[in-house]
Structures are given as structure tokens and as C-alpha cells.
Amino acid sequence: MPLLANAATLIRNNFDQIGKGGRARLASNGMLTDEQLDEINKNRAEEGLTPITAEVVFIGRHIYESRIVKDGYSIEEVIEQISSALDSGAVVLRTRKMTAMENPLERVDGYGNRVRDRAIFECTSRHPRPELFSVVPKGDVIKPNKKGPSLI
């Protein structure tokens, strides 16, 4: 799922707005590939859920609070995580608890970790469009904080 050409700017603007205590706007930031959409909708059908569309939307409050405020990542680092997690090569994860994709290729982050970035979608509140709800750099043993990198 390649991000749209202006997605990084939209994501950055939403994070800036949230950081200032404002409300971020719903923005379209990418499209699932045909293969990703087919796999997600196949899984949803097996669970008795209605299909979603390929357009992925973004607000970003949860990601901002969990990755930037809590974990200490910079906005640019989180944009890199999102870009990797939503790559056209990302694979759909088979799970009953969430709709998620993960980039199977490891990425070396700025802290010496080899991570596989995972995107988690919320597929109900903006149905039929999935909302990018969270991104998780799986394997980040060393995380940044306000004072510099720390072990978890």
C-alpha cells in the first residue's frame, strides 16, 4: 500500500495539530493494494464482517500519544514506521482480534534495532474505509525517550 504523494505532509500536519491540543482532520493517506484488500476482505468475510474499501484514512491521535508522547519517537521516525508498515510488500496478518499488516522486511531503525513495522487498522468507525489506528515497530528493544535511547 503505497502512501499517497502528500501523505507525509498530511500526517505531519495532523501530529502538529494534536501536539498543540487541537483536533486533527480525517485525511486519506494511501490505498491498499488489490492483494492486501482481497486478503483483508477474505478474512473479514470468514468472520461475518462486511468488506472494506482500499482507501486508508488517518487521524493519528492514538499513534501520536503512544509512539511520540509515550515512547519518545520523533514525528519523522513515526512517519518512517508508517511508510514501512504500509508498504506495498506488507503482508496481511491473520488474526481474529485485529486487522493488521506487517512489512516482512526488517528495517534498521536509528537505535540499532532490526524492526518489522506493523500497521493496525480500525475498520468500524469510518466504515467502509479502514483507519490507520496504530503503528508498532516490532523488535524495538531500545526505544528513544526524552533523555535519549533507553532499554525497555
N, C-alpha and C positions, 0 to 999 in steps of 0.2 A: 504494500500500500504506500505508494509514494506520497509524500506530503505535497500539498499544493505549493506553487511557487512563492506565495506570500505567507505561508503557514508560520514560519519562524517569527515574522513580524507580528502576526495576529496573536500568537502565543505570548510573545514578549509583552505586547500591549496589555493583554489580559492579566499577566502576572504583575505588571506595573500598577494596574488599576487595583488589583486585590491588595497589593502591598501598601497602597495608600488608603486602604479601608473602603474602597469603592466596590461597586458591583461590576463584574466583568460581563461582557456581551457574549452571547452564543455566537460562535464562529465556525464555519466549515473549514476544516484543516486538511482533509485528504479523502481519498477514495480507496476502499478495499479492492484488491484485485478480484477478478472473476473467481479464481480458485479459492481465495480466502472467504469470499462471500458465500460461495457454494458450500464450503465445508462448515462454516458457522450455521448456515440455514439448515443444512442436513442435521447437525447436532440439535438445533432448536426444534426441528420437526419431530425428532425422536423423543424429545421431552414434552411434546404437545404445545410448543410455543409458536407464535406467529413469526414469519420471516422478517428480517430487517433489510434495509437498503444499503447500498455501497457507500453512501456519503457518511463520513465520520465528522461529528461536531465536537466542539471543545469549549469549556468554560474555564476550568483549571483550578478552582478553589481547593479541592482535595489535594491535588498534586502540589500546589503551592505550599499548603500547610504541612504536608508530610515530607516532601523532598527538600524544599527550600528552608522553611522555618525549622522543622524538627531535625532533619538530617544535615542541614547546612550546605547543601549543594547550591551552586550559583544558578542563575536563570539560564546561562549559556550551557552549563552542564546538563540541566534538565532538558533543554531543547535537544541536545545531542542524544540523550536517553530516549526521548520521544521519537526522534528521527530513526534511530536504530530499531526500536521496538515496532515501529510501523513501516519498516522496510518492505519492499515487495517480496523479499525472500522469507519474511517472517511466517512461521507456521502456526496454525490454529491449535490450541491446546484442548484436549478432550477432557472436560470436567463438568460435573453436574452443578457445581457451586458458582461458576462464573463463566463469562465469555472472555477469553483471553487469547493473545497471540504472543509468541516469543521469537526473537531472532535467534536462529540456531548457531549463528557465527559469533564467537566470542569477540568482545571488543575490550581493548586495554583502556581503562579509564585513567584519569590523571593522578590516581593514588596507588598505582601498581596492582590494581585488581584486574582479573580477567572476568568480565561480566557478560551475561546474556540478558539483554533488555527485554522486559515483558510489559505489554500493554494490557490493561484491564478495562473492559467496556461496561457501561451501564446501558442496558437495552430497553428499559421500560419508560422512563420519564420523558424521553424525546422520541419515542417510537413513531415511525419505523426507523428513524436514524439512530445509530449507536453513538453514544457519547464517550469520548476518551475520559475515563474516570480516574485512572491511576497509571503510573509507570513505575516499574520496580527493576533496578539493576541487580539481578540475581547474581550473587557471588561477591558483593561488595563488603569484604571483611574489614577493610579500612575505609572509614567514612570521614568526610570533612566535618568540621564544626566551626563555631565562631572563632576559635583559637588556633585552628589548623587541623590536620588529619588526626584522627583518634581511632583506636581499636574498639570494636564492639564486642 
